[in-house]
């Protein structure tokens, strides 16, 4: 909107609105964009809400994941290596011996939105969100699910040593609902 359009919408004088828009621009809340000159007079300046820094970060994050998946698929790493890598990385995420509550919290911190599924103990975890959906949909993205299975195995092994991940049942990344199938195993003595 132009300063005049904002002023008209608010029932204010355009001079006071321009000062407020300048302050909003300086604060990073609004962005002023000058139209290319056309004819006589000053070019028109329009104002839009500035993009949320979190949104810009999210776009950058998605692009980084896509680029990394391209790199990984170019290296020729297979599913077995990706899972093993994920397991090693998962080991460093949870609090050691924190139990199944720590497993759930670890997946919460990673952005998966986990919830326990009713059933025999230990309850399976359903991951309501995929924080890497763009990467999963990119070429070679199926390796992200393999990486997550390894990550889950590492997290569970460190946080709840008497439990193992027997499977990760992948679902559509945009709809969520991947299931970590958990099973109790006696700890070796």
Protein Blocks (a to p, Z undefined) as FASTA:
>chain_A
ZZklmmmmnopafklmmmmmmmmmmnopaccdddddehedjddddddddddfklmmmmmm
mmmmmmmmmmmmmnopafklmmmmmmmmmmmmmcghkbjmlmmmmmmmnonopacdeddd
ddddddfbafklmmmmpghklmmmmmmmmmmmmmmmmmmmmbccfbdcdddfklgoiacd
dddddddZZ
